[in-house]
Amino acid sequence: MTEQDRTDVIKAAIRDVLDFPKPGIVFKDITPLLADPRAFNTCLDLFAERFDGEIFDTVVGIESRGFIFGAALASRMRRAFVPVRKPGKLPAETVRVSYDLEYGSDTIEIHKDAIQPGDRVLIVDDLLATGGTARAAADLVDLVGGKVIGVAFVVELSFLSGRDRLGDVPILSLVTY
């Protein structure tokens, strides 16, 4: 199967939901992709192939859909998995980063001891939109002493320019709208 064929498998499993979460938004829903073993495994295959030659220790998944892809990828590649969560969800000592959204702000946290100084980290999430959450996750990795070697997304909404907020960090998006 060609790269385009594999991308087509992924795109075919993503559903548009109109006017969610508010009027005028076309939400890219990946739940049908998660229910389709061929499409889900195609995502994991493409991620694993891209990062197979990279030296890294840990996959960080961003709450909540980043957990699904990140944990599966970490298992497949025999790497540690670390969750980045909303405040108050992690039981041990955390560090946090707050960031601006299009309409307001948000905060995410990571366990202070989840990543060792010098660990090389791949961040995984389902969607790159404005880049605020991914940038905050990269900042958390930096705060605990890790080094981000890349960020991987299933979907990128390129018209929102989220890639710009990530600077020179290598970015992989499987499907771009």
N, C-alpha and C positions, 0 to 999 in steps of 0.2 A: 504494500500500500504506500502511495506517495505521501509526502508531507501535506500536500493540498487535500488528499483524500482523508487523511487523519484530522485535519482541521475541519473539514466538512462534516465528519462524524460528530465532532464536538459542537459545532454550530447548530447542527440539526437537533441536538438535544437541549438547547437553550431556548426557553420560551419567553416571549415578550408579554408582559402584563401591563396593560395600559392604565394610566392614572393611578399608579401605586409608587410610593406611598401617598402621593398627593396629585391633584389634577395637573396634567401636562407632562408628567414623568412617564417614560417607557422603561419599566423595570426589567432587567435581564435576569430571569429566574433560572437558577441552576438546579433546582430540585429535580426536574426530569432527567438531567444529566447524572445526578447521583443515583437515580433509580435505574439507569441504563448501564449495566456492567461494561459493555463495550466502550461506551463514551467515557466513563469514569476511568477505566484502565488506560484508554488512549491518552488522557491527560497525564496520568502517572508515568506512562511510558515516555512521553515527550519531555516531561520535567526530568526524569531520571537520565535520559539520553543526553540532555543539554548539560547536566551537572555531573555526569559520570567521571569526567577527567579532573574535576575541581577537587582541591583538598579543602575539606571542611569537616567540622566536628558535630554541628548541631543544626537542626531545622527548627525554626521558630514559626509557629502558626498563630495567626491573629484571630481573636474571637469573632465570630464563632465558626464560620465556614472555612476559615484558614486552618482550623483544627482538623477538619475532615481530610483535606488534601495534604496538609503538613504531616500529620501523624502517619498516614498511609505511605507517603513518600519517605519519611524517616525510617520506617520499618523496612521498606523495600531496599533502601540504600544502606541499611545497618548503621544509622546515625541516631544520636539522641534527639528527643523531641521536647520542646519547651513551649508551653502556652503563654501568650500575652493576652491579658484579660481586662475587663472593665473593673473599676475599683471595688474592693471588698469581696472579691470572688476567690482570691488566692489566700491560703491559710497561714503561710509563713511571712517573714519580713519581706517587704517589697520596696521597689523604687517605682516612681510614677512620672509620667510626662503628660502634660496637658497640651492641647493643640486646638487650633481654630478649624471650624467647619464652615460650610457655606452659610449656614444659619445657626450660629452659636459656637459652642466649644464642647470638647469631650476630653476624657482622661483614660489612659491605659496603664497597666502595671505589669511588672515581671518580678518573680522571686529574685531577691538580691543575690542569692547564691546559685541561681539556675545555670549561669554561664560562667566559666572560669576565665580569668584574665588571659587574653591571647587566643581564646577559642575563635575559630572561623565559623561564621553563621550564615545560613541561607534562610531568608524570610519568605514565607508562603502565605498567600491569601487568595480569595476567589476573585476579587475585583479591584482594579485600579481605576479610581474616579478622579478626585481632586488631588490625591496623594497625601493628604493630611495624616491618615492613620498609618500608612506605610512609613512615612517620614518619622512619625512618633515612635514606631516600633524600632526603626533603625537607631534613633536617638537612645532608646532604652538599652539596646544592645551595646552601644558605645558607653553608656553610663556604667554598665556592669563589667566593662573591660573587654568585650568581644569585638570582633571585626566583621562587618557585613561584607560577604563576598558576592552577594546577588540577592535579587528579589524576584519572585516568580508569581505570576497571576494567571488564572484561567482566562479572564476577560479584562480587556482594557477599553475604557471609553476615552479614546484619544482626543475628542473634542473638548474634554475638561482639562487637558494639559497636566495631569497628575505626575507624569514622568518628569516634568521640570522640577518638581519639589524634591526629587530623589538625587539630584546632582549627578555625579559620575558613577554611581552604583550601577553595575550591570543589571538590566531588567529583561526578563523574559515574559512575554504575554502570548498565550496560545491563540487567542482570538481577539481581534481588534475591531471595534465599531467606531 
